[in-house]
Amino acid sequence: MVRGYLKRACIAASAVLAFTAASPAEPLTYGAPAKASLDRLLRDVLTWKLTPSISLAIVENGNVVYAGARGSADLEKNVPASAQTRYPTGSIGTLFLAVAVMQLEAKGKLHLDDRVQRYLPALPDASATVRQLLLPREDDANYDVLGAVIERVTEVPLISYLHDHVFEPAGMDHTWFGEPPDWAPLAAGYYEWRDVFGLAALQTGAWNRDCCSFISTATDLARFDSALFRGTLLPAASLHAMQQAFQSSRQAGMLMIGRQGTPSGYVVGNALFMHDRFAIVVLANSAGFPAQAVLDPVLALFYPEAVAASAPSTRETAVDPEIDGLLRPYLATQAEALGSVRTMTLLNSSASEGSTEYRYLVEFRGRTKTAFLVVGSDGKAGGFWLH
């Protein structure tokens, strides 16, 4: 089950951390029990109505050991999700460009401390260095510039270079650049309101961006991670220097690096634990999907000792305790039917005019439910229901 706290995903890169940081515990070896637990987790995510569909892939010791998908890729057309269903990757696509830059740097075709004006003299503001452009930004505009730099240095279209030097070597045969063709099954994007899903507005302009116009599958992204771990795409020194392109945080005492993308109607995440060559890829077709609801139980499955050793005093508070206090009396009314409350985890919150809605994952003694609490601007509870 989801353990009792929620950490917000990083939006900007924190202090640069070394990839060689030791892991506090060895991961559990993947096998049939782990597969059954992961399959059950995907079913639970759908039962909790966190997203219409979810696709999950796991890399352990550099190998893709699990790939699973559940739910509906398109609710209106009744299309089930499968391992071949593609999702827009959003900001995760910046990692492909970062690899390309580091490959060219390793070959001496560009230098990280070169100013961009050396390659794009006509650019209005080209005073930044290549190294500075690698730093993640919320809008990823710097990676659009890096795409142009790659094309200038290689003298080939960006997609041609990425196909030949990133996607093909990594075995990524379900990844596409630009607006997806009709024959590529792309999951529809949704927004969620009180456990009801509606189609999200299409953002056709997003397909024109060099950094974020990719679609892919969880398996392909896991193959990308595997290729990084195995040194297929970059030598170790270049991979170490590329760390500035990742976002970083601590999970269960371990250094996690990666990127999260939030295209309109989707949430996609790629989390890597470099020391163990372990990675988690999650793709969901619902805006606001709480990726931590998957990350926490996966870590608890593979790193039970590390998660157990994570001291409650070091965990970030997910929400004001007063909100928890407003919810508990409502949960107490369910004790006779569901048992006592074991854990409460805030999944997300959404504000509208005059109120804020909080969604929790609540583990009772017998089962897990999704709880919704509406709090008015006066700080008083104005609604509650369970799903």
Secondary structure, DSSP 8 states (H G I E B T S, - for coil): ---S------SS--S---TT---SS------HHHHHHHHHHHHHHHHTTS-SEEEEEEEETTEEEEEEEEEEEETTTTEE--TT-BEE-GGGHHHHHHHHHHHHHHTTS--TTSBGGGT-TTSSS--SBHHHHHS--SS-HHHHHHHHHHHHHHSS-HHHHHIIIIIHHHT-TT-EESS--TTS-B---EEEETTEEEE----GGGGG-TTT-EEE-HHHHHHHHHHHHHTSSS-HHHHHHGGGGSEEEEETTEEEEEEEE--TT-EEEEEEEGGGTEEEEEEESBTT--THHHHHHHHHHH-HHHHHHS-GGGS---S-HHHHHHHHHHHHTTHHHH--EEEEEEEEEEEETTEEEEEEEEEESS-EEEEEEEEETTS-EEEEEE-
